[in-house]
Amino acid sequence: QAQLVESGGGSVQAGGSLSVSCAASGSIFSINAMGWYRRATGKQRELVARIISGGSTYYLDSVKGRFTISRDNAKNTVYLQMNNLKPEDTAVYYCNALIMLSPSVTSNQWGQGTQVTVSS
C-alpha cells in the first residue's frame, strides 16, 4: 500500500498563516485526487479542499479566498496554504488521497493528522 505523511501545522493567532503538506510514497500507479479534511472537537469531519489529477479544485465555502490547495505531481505531494486564519479553523487536519495501485486496484489513504490551532 501507499502511505501518506503529513507535516506542518502548528499554532498561530487569528489573521496569521500556516501551511500543511502531505507526501505520498509506496507503490503508486497514479493518484486520482488528493485533499484535506479536518475535524474540530465535538464536530463532524468535513472536506476542506481537494485537487484532482486534471487540476480542478474544490473548497469548502468557509475557506474560499483564504486557503489554497496545490500539488507537485513529480513529488506526489499536496499542499494547503492557509491564510487569514480564524479560530473556527482550529482542528486536526487529515490528508486524504485516492491512489491507484494498479489500473484495477484503488486505495483510499489517510495521513496521520496534524493539529492546527488558531487563537483569538
N, C-alpha and C positions, 0 to 999 in steps of 0.2 A: 504494500500500500504506500501511497504518498503520505507525507507529513507536512503540517503547517506549523511554522514557528513565528510567533509574534514578538515584536519589540517596540519600544517607545511608550507613550502614555506618560502618566505622572500626575502631578498636582499643579494647578495654576489658578490665579484669580480671575474672576469674571472679566471678559474682554480680551483675555490672553489667547495664546495659540499653543497647540500641541499637535503632534503627529504620531501615527502608528504605522507600522509596516508589517508585512506578512510574507514570508518566503516559503514557497512550496518546493519540496525535494522528494526524491524517490523515483520510482518507475512511472513516468508520465508520458502518455501518448499525446494528449492535448489537454488544455484547460478551457472549458466552455465558459465559465463565469467565476469571478472572484468578488467577494463583497464583505461587508462588515455588519454584524448585528450587535446590539447592546441590550443589557438587562440591568435596569435600576432596581434597587431594593424594593420589594413589595409590588413590582410592576411586571407586566408581561415583556418577554423578549420581543424586540422589534428590529426590522431590517432598516439599517441606516443608509447604506449606499451599496450599489452593485455595478460592476462593469463587465460586459460580455466580450467575447473574443473579437467581435466586429467593432468594438469601441463604444457602443451605446451604453449610456449610464442611466441609473435610477437613483433618486434621492428622496428620502423621507421629507415631507413638506416642511417640517420644523427645522431642517438643517440646510435647506436650499439657500444658496448665496453665501453660506458660511463654510461649508465643508466641500472638499474636492477629492474625488477618488481618481486614481491613475494606476496604470500598470506598466511594468517593464517586462515585456514578454521574454526577452533574452535571459532575464534572471528569474523568471517565474515568480515575480514579486508584485504585490499590490500595496498601495499606499493610501492613507487617508489623512489629508491635511485638514485640521480643524482650527478655524479662525473665529474670532469674536465669540469665544465660548461662554456659555451660560450655565448657571447652577443646575438647570434641568438636564444638561448633557452628562452629568455625573452618572457613571455606570461602569460595569465591566464590559469591555468591547471584545467581541469574538470575531476572528477571521473565519470565513467560510469559502470553500471552493468546490465547484463541481468539476471533477477531474475524470478524464477518460484514461484509464489504464491501458486500454486497447480499444479498437473500434467497437467492441461489444461489451466492455466491462466499464461500469461507471462507479465512481467512489465519491461520496459526499463527505468531505473532510472538514474538521473544525480545529482551529487553533486553541491554545491553552487559556486564552483570555488575559486581558491586561486592564488594570484599573485606570480610569480617567476620573479625576476629582476636580471639580470647579467650585471654588469658594466665592461667597458674595463679597 
